[in-house]
Every structure is written in structure tokens, then in C-alpha cells.
Amino acid sequence: MDFSMTQEQQMLKRAARELMEKEIIPAAAEQERRGPASKEEVRRILKKLVPLGFLCGPLAEEHGGQGLNWLNWGILLEELGRGWAAMANTAIIQFNFAHQIAHLGTAEQKKKYLQPSLQADAIVSHSYSEPSSGSNLARLGTTATHTKDGWILNGDKVFISLSPVADWTLALAGIKGGDGKDSRGVFIVDRAQSPFTVAQSTRLGLRGMPSGEVSFVDCKVPLENQLPSAGYKETLIMLTASRLEIAAIAVGIAQAATDMSIRYAKQREAFGRPIGSFQLIQGQIADMVAETQAARLLTYEGLDQLDKGIHVGAQASIAKFYATETAARVTTLAVTIHGGYGLQDEYPVERYARDAITELIPDGPPQLQRLIAGRQILGMSAFT
Ligand SMILES: Cc1cc2nc3c(=O)[nH]c(=O)nc-3n(C[C@H](O)[C@H](O)[C@H](O)COP(=O)(O)OP(=O)(O)OC[C@H]3O[C@@H](n4cnc5c(N)ncnc54)[C@H](O)[C@@H]3O)c2cc1C
């Protein structure tokens, strides 16, 4: 067991931090104040992230990857989360789209959709959650009806990240017709070719990343846009890896809040001395460092298991709930350490706290992650 980073990992982390500090962080505060970024702004920021491998993650080189493994990509995501969590989430959406196409798509689909999403020439989204089924995707209301001319999609989706600016979305729907069986399928819906409506929504955190409600009304999708053999089960498998990505981003947010609190505690004075000299503040800082490092180790272990081809179901869920809850706790402590300034947007800690709370929910809230882990640990399902 070796807990130290290799030279290659240290270089990667340094390069990511330099890029973040020079190109990404300076734009973050202002954009987060303004709210959802426009399509041009999303594309401009993503383009800056392409060369280091933020969008292609651990995709194989034959699919446009750059030879990164999961662990190294997690290191990159942590740095991105530390600098601008909304853009870190944006990057994983682009990657997860390409990952799904690379693993489940036809040769034609790979040719058409992989490069534009990896290069941020096309912005993408994932339309899974619905107004009455988020945690339980098995109860989908959206339908895909098979006709001789193609699929017809009907239904509503909510909380869909990037949907207001996305060119393509991957839609999960219940299949009607065809061989007469009811099952579920995943469809690439090209907004230009198969128009659907999107109503932009706002939320507590990750404000720079646009989000919206998607409505498919008799939306005609060509037959060849169905991902072959991709359905509910394959979508859930993809979400497993994505939980480790969110965990890595949450570790980055917790680290940012810890770093800022250490700096502030050394310089802010109360009762004629730096607040960092008070025992209670020192205890809080020590808790922040300990919990962030524990979350990092759980996340790295899960990513390392992915690299080794080990099944990560429970590990991904444990890392996700522990890292996101850690980020929520650590950022709350950071706000209290900053006192009244912790709630002003001239300091980024209030954004860290809002972003950390927001990260608790996507790809399954903490309760769901505990149930997934519990099912594997105990061999009994609480869902059925
Ligand atoms: C920032 C953000 C980005 C998102 N991006 C996307 C996206 O791009 N695409 C997409 O499709 N979706 C997206 N979502 C939606 C997200 O995946 C869902 O919100 C999430 O899965 C929870 O579903 P829900 O909101 O319907 O909550 P519900 O399923 O209604 O759950 C409500 C509460 O009940 C709990 N609960 C549910 N079932 C159980 C149970 N069996 N036992 C115990 N507790 C239970 C949950 O843990 C939760 O606390 C995003 C959400 C957020 C916040």
C-alpha cells in the first residue's frame, strides 16, 4: 500500500492547479453571481479544460482519450472542484455522455458523437430524472413509441444539468411497441433535428451550470439514435462511476474551504490575537483537515478499484455520501470561522457551502447511497 502520489500524479495536480488559478478561478465568482452561464461561456470554459484531459477522463485512446486512468482523472476533478465546482460538474457531464457512447454506442454513433462532445464542440446533457421519479428511475413516465419511421418520445424531465444549452441529450424512456415488450431504452436526441422544449430553472448552488426542465412532445427521433442494448441497468452502471466523480469534486470543495479557513484564521484578529490561536478554532480546522483527507482516501480507493476492474458498487456509494456530507460539514465550519464575512459573496466560502449542499443530491441523495451500500454489505435489499 502506497499513500504517496507518483511523480506523474504530482505533475498532473500541479498543472491542473496552475490552469485553474490562471484561467478558471478568476472567472468563477463573477459568473456564479450572474447565474447560469450562456452556451458560449460554457463552451469557452470547457475548451480550456480539453487539453489537460478534463473532458475525456479515462476514456481509451481509441475513443479519443489521453491515457489517463480513473485515479488520475479523480485528481484532476478534485482540483476543478476546488476551483469551480459548477464547471467540474459540467466537465463530468460531457465525459459521462462520451463514456456511455463509447461503451454502448454503435460504430456510427461513436463516429458522429464522440469527438464533438470530447472537444466541447457540442454541449450535452442526460435526461433521466422526472417530476415523480428521481431516486426510482424504474418508474419512468416518459415513453418512446416505436414506429416504422422512428421513435416518438413523450414525457417530462426535471433537474437536467446543461439542458438549456445542450445540443444533444441522452434520454431514458420506457419503450412501447416494437417487439411488444415494455422495457427501457436510451436515445440520443439531437435538439436541432428533434426539437424539444427546455424551461431554465435555478437552484441553491452550482449556479454557473445551467439547468432546466425538458419536455418531449411527440418528439421524433430517428431509429438509429437508440443506443443498442442500453437501458435502465446500463444507465445505473454508468451512474456508479459518476458517484466517484462527484465524490472527487466534493473533496475539492472541502479542500478549498479548508485552505481558505486556515488563511483566514491566521490573519483575522479577535480579542487582540489571531483567531487561529484559539483552541476551538484549531479544533475545527483539525476536524476539517481530517474529514477531508478521509473523504479523499475513500474516493481514491474507489477510483483505484475502477482502474483494477473491481466492482465498486458499495465503495462508490460510500465515497459519494461520505465525501458530499463531509463537504457540507466542512464548508459550514468554514462559514462560521469567517463569521459575518462567511456569508458575504466577496469571500467564496458562502459559494462553497451552497455548492457542497447541492452536491448531496445528484446521482442519488445520501439515503439512497446508504441503501445501495447496505444492500451489498448485508446481501438484502431495502428497495423491494
Ligand atoms: C445539481 C443537480 C444536478 C442534477 N443533474 C441531473 C441531470 O443532469 N440529469 C438527471 O436526470 N437528473 C439530474 N439531477 C436529479 C437528481 O439525480 C435527482 O434529484 C436525485 O436522483 C433525487 O431524486 P428526487 O429529487 O426526485 O428525490 P426523491 O427521489 O423524491 O427523494 C426525496 C428524498 O427521499 C429519499 N428517498 C427516496 N427513496 C428512499 C428510500 N427508498 N429510502 C429512504 N429514503 C428515500 C431521498 O434520499 C431524498 O432524500 C440533478 C440534481 C441536482 C441537485
The ligand as an ORCA input file, in Angstrom:
! r2SCAN-3c Opt
* xyz 0 1
  C     -27.251     19.754     -9.018
  C     -28.091     18.661     -9.578
  C     -27.858     18.203    -10.859
  C     -28.659     17.201    -11.402
  N     -28.435     16.837    -12.683
  C     -29.238     15.888    -13.259
  C     -29.063     15.536    -14.642
  O     -28.211     16.097    -15.336
  N     -29.893     14.597    -15.162
  C     -30.851     13.964    -14.426
  O     -31.530     13.116    -14.967
  N     -31.047     14.300    -13.118
  C     -30.271     15.242    -12.526
  N     -30.472     15.608    -11.212
  C     -31.555     14.979    -10.460
  C     -31.073     14.048     -9.379
  O     -30.425     12.918     -9.909
  C     -32.291     13.706     -8.501
  O     -32.706     14.927     -7.890
  C     -31.950     12.683     -7.445
  O     -31.723     11.425     -8.048
  C     -33.058     12.557     -6.400
  O     -34.323     12.420     -6.981
  P     -35.523     13.353     -6.484
  O     -35.054     14.745     -6.487
  O     -36.718     13.004     -7.290
  O     -35.752     12.938     -4.970
  P     -36.734     11.794     -4.432
  O     -36.489     10.512     -5.158
  O     -38.126     12.313     -4.413
  O     -36.218     11.652     -2.939
  C     -36.591     12.571     -1.915
  C     -35.940     12.116     -0.607
  O     -36.409     10.810     -0.274
  C     -35.307      9.933     -0.072
  N     -35.658      8.592     -0.505
  C     -36.141      8.192     -1.716
  N     -36.327      6.851     -1.722
  C     -35.932      6.400     -0.497
  C     -35.867      5.117      0.126
  N     -36.234      4.016     -0.531
  N     -35.436      5.050      1.396
  C     -35.037      6.155      2.066
  N     -35.069      7.404      1.544
  C     -35.508      7.513      0.282
  C     -34.185     10.513     -0.934
  O     -32.920     10.095     -0.446
  C     -34.413     12.001     -0.739
  O     -33.836     12.397      0.479
  C     -29.694     16.614    -10.637
  C     -29.924     17.069     -9.338
  C     -29.151     18.083     -8.806
  C     -29.426     18.574     -7.423
*
